[in-house]
């Protein structure tokens, strides 16, 4: 409920679409023993968002097949970004993605405990399409895999979304 109350409708649509795609992938692995690459998880979420937006337009033909979310980034003002500690015994994961002009995404994840101490961090460099939302979604996906790889069973995830 906290997430729904404190976020705009576009963020809610984006995250729920990504979570639905992750759940579909999980079910395919568990029930059909099918391994789905992470890129497909992200593409499914993007496609779902595009279909949702087309279904809610008065004139669906006015929407082309471009990525469903604006690629525009507003510069972040450092004083506006404040870290909030997680609940006791939880790990807080912060993920961020930066889409470079060369078609590469720089993705980073930082894990801190409830006292703010660094527990783990990692970065990745990936090729990707020029869509900020896709890059951010990939960052969230990587953060969840990273948390599992680190053995963090109780964690909160905060993606740093711009724009």
C-alpha positions in Angstrom: 0.0 0.0 0.0 2.9 2.4 0.8 4.2 2.0 -2.8 0.8 2.7 -4.3 0.0 5.7 -2.1 3.4 7.3 -2.6 3.9 6.8 -6.4 2.5 8.2 -9.6 0.3 6.0 -11.8 3.0 5.5 -14.4 5.5 4.1 -11.8 2.8 1.8 -10.5 2.0 0.5 -14.0 5.7 0.0 -14.8 6.6 -1.9 -11.6 3.5 -4.1 -11.7 4.1 -5.0 -15.3 7.7 -5.9 -14.5 6.6 -8.0 -11.5 4.0 -9.8 -13.6 6.6 -10.6 -16.2 9.0 -11.9 -13.5 6.2 -14.1 -12.1 5.4 -15.5 -15.5 9.1 -16.3 -16.0 9.2 -18.0 -12.6 6.2 -20.1 -13.4 7.7 -21.1 -16.7 10.8 -22.3 -14.9 9.0 -24.1 -12.1 6.2 -25.7 -14.1 7.7 -26.1 -17.6 11.4 -26.1 -16.9 11.9 -23.3 -19.4 14.7 -20.8 -18.9 13.8 -17.4 -20.0 16.6 -14.8 -20.6 16.3 -11.5 -18.6 16.1 -9.6 -21.9 12.8 -11.4 -22.6 11.5 -10.6 -19.1 12.1 -6.9 -19.8 10.6 -7.1 -23.3 7.5 -8.7 -22.0 7.0 -6.0 -19.4 7.5 -3.3 -22.1 5.0 -5.0 -24.4 2.5 -5.3 -21.6 2.8 -1.5 -20.9 2.4 -0.6 -24.6 -0.7 -2.8 -24.9 -2.1 -1.3 -21.7 -1.6 2.2 -23.0 -3.1 1.4 -26.4 -6.1 -0.1 -24.7 -6.7 3.1 -22.7 -6.3 5.6 -25.5 -9.3 7.2 -27.2 -7.6 6.7 -30.5 -5.3 3.6 -30.2 -3.9 4.1 -33.7 -2.3 7.4 -32.5 0.3 5.4 -30.5 3.2 4.0 -32.5 5.3 1.0 -31.4 8.0 3.2 -29.8 9.0 2.3 -26.2 6.1 3.0 -23.9 7.9 5.3 -21.6 9.7 8.6 -22.2 13.5 8.3 -22.6 14.0 11.8 -21.2 16.0 12.0 -18.0 15.9 15.1 -15.8 19.1 15.8 -14.0 19.1 14.7 -10.4 19.8 17.3 -7.8 22.0 15.5 -5.2 20.4 17.2 -2.2 17.0 15.8 -3.1 18.2 12.1 -2.9 18.2 10.9 0.6 18.7 7.3 1.7 16.1 5.9 4.1 17.1 3.0 6.3 15.2 -0.3 6.1 13.4 -2.1 8.9 15.5 -3.9 11.5 17.2 -7.0 10.1 16.4 -6.0 6.5 18.8 -5.2 3.7 18.0 -2.2 1.6 19.0 -2.5 -2.1 19.3 0.6 -4.2 19.5 0.2 -7.9 20.1 2.6 -10.7 20.7 2.5 -14.4 22.3 5.0 -16.8 21.8 4.7 -20.5 24.9 5.9 -22.4 25.0 7.3 -25.9 26.8 4.2 -27.1 23.8 1.9 -26.4 25.2 0.5 -23.2 23.5 0.5 -19.8 25.5 1.0 -16.7 23.7 -0.7 -13.9 24.6 -0.5 -10.2 23.2 -2.0 -7.0 24.2 -1.2 -3.5 23.1 -3.2 -0.4 23.1 -1.7 3.1 21.9 -3.1 6.4 19.6 -1.2 8.8 22.5 0.7 10.2 23.6 2.0 6.8 26.7 -0.3 6.6 27.6 -1.5 3.1 26.9 -5.2 2.8 27.6 -5.7 -0.9 27.6 -3.8 -4.2 27.9 -4.7 -7.9 27.9 -3.0 -11.3 27.1 -4.4 -14.8 27.5 -3.1 -18.3 24.9 -4.3 -20.8 23.9 -3.6 -24.3 20.4 -2.3 -24.6 17.8 -0.3 -26.5 17.6 3.5 -25.9 14.8 3.3 -23.3 15.4 4.6 -19.8 12.5 2.6 -18.3 13.9 -0.7 -19.8 17.3 0.1 -18.3 15.7 0.9 -14.9 13.6 -2.3 -15.1 16.8 -4.3 -15.9 18.4 -2.7 -12.9 15.5 -3.9 -10.6 15.8 -7.4 -12.1 19.5 -7.5 -11.6 19.1 -6.3 -8.0 16.7 -9.1 -7.2 19.0 -11.7 -8.6 22.0 -10.1 -6.8 20.1 -10.2 -3.5 19.4 -13.9 -4.0 23.0 -14.6 -4.9 24.2 -12.8 -1.7 21.8 -14.8 0.4 19.7 -11.9 1.4 16.3 -13.3 2.3 14.8 -10.1 3.8 15.3 -7.1 1.7 13.7 -3.9 0.4 14.4 -2.6 -3.1 14.4 1.0 -4.2 15.1 1.9 -7.8 16.3 5.4 -8.4 13.9 6.5 -11.1 14.6 9.7 -13.0 12.4 11.8 -15.1 
